[in-house]
Amino acid sequence: MSEVFVLQHLYRACDGDEESKLPGVYSSRQLAHRAAQRFGRQPGFREHPEIVAGGDGDGFYIQAYRLEQDSDGWSEGFVRE
C-alpha cells in the first residue's frame, strides 16, 4: 500500500466556524466512499451527507495521501498568528 484515503466531514456551523471531523482512513477510495455512505445516515453527518468533489461545500471529502512522504507546504514550518 503506497497511499491511504482520508475521509473528512466538513461544514460551516451557524456561527460561521468550520466544523471538521475525521471519521476514518481507508486503504482504497472505494472503501472510503462506502464509509461516507454509512456515516451519512448517522446523526450529525446526515445534515450534510453529500460527498463533495472539488473542495467546495459542506459534506464528506475523500483525499488520497501518499505514505512515507512529507505533506506539501510544511518543509519550512509555519507562522502562528
C-alpha positions in Angstrom: 0.0 0.0 0.0 1.6 3.3 -1.1 -1.3 5.6 -0.2 -4.3 5.9 2.1 -7.6 7.7 1.6 -8.7 10.1 4.4 -12.4 10.6 4.9 -13.3 14.0 6.4 -16.6 15.6 7.1 -16.6 19.5 6.9 -19.4 22.0 7.3 -19.9 25.6 8.3 -21.8 26.0 11.6 -24.4 28.7 12.3 -21.8 30.9 13.8 -19.6 30.7 10.7 -16.9 28.5 12.2 -15.9 25.5 10.2 -16.5 22.1 11.9 -14.3 19.2 10.9 -14.5 15.5 11.7 -12.2 12.7 10.6 -14.4 9.5 10.6 -11.7 7.2 9.1 -8.7 6.4 7.0 -9.0 3.6 4.4 -6.9 1.6 2.0 -8.9 2.4 -1.1 -11.1 5.2 -2.4 -14.0 2.7 -2.7 -13.8 1.8 1.0 -13.8 5.5 1.9 -16.8 6.1 -0.3 -18.7 3.2 1.3 -17.8 4.6 4.7 -19.2 8.0 3.8 -22.4 6.4 2.7 -22.7 4.6 6.1 -21.8 7.7 8.2 -24.1 9.9 6.0 -27.1 8.1 7.6 -26.0 8.9 11.2 -26.9 11.9 13.4 -24.8 15.0 12.7 -23.4 13.6 9.5 -26.9 13.3 7.8 -27.4 17.1 7.8 -24.6 17.2 5.1 -24.4 13.6 3.7 -23.0 14.5 0.3 -19.6 13.5 -1.0 -18.1 16.8 -2.1 -15.8 16.9 -5.1 -13.6 19.9 -5.9 -13.1 21.2 -2.4 -16.2 23.4 -2.1 -19.3 22.9 0.0 -20.5 21.0 3.1 -20.2 17.3 3.4 -17.7 14.5 3.0 -14.3 14.8 1.4 -12.0 12.0 0.4 -8.4 12.8 -0.1 -5.5 10.5 -1.1 -2.2 10.8 0.8 1.0 9.0 -0.1 2.7 7.2 2.6 6.3 7.9 3.7 6.1 11.4 2.1 6.0 14.8 3.8 2.9 16.9 3.1 3.3 19.8 0.7 3.9 23.2 2.2 5.3 22.3 5.6 9.0 21.9 4.9 9.8 25.3 6.4 7.4 25.1 9.3 4.5 27.6 9.9 3.8 31.0 11.4 1.5 31.4 14.4 -0.9 34.4 14.2 
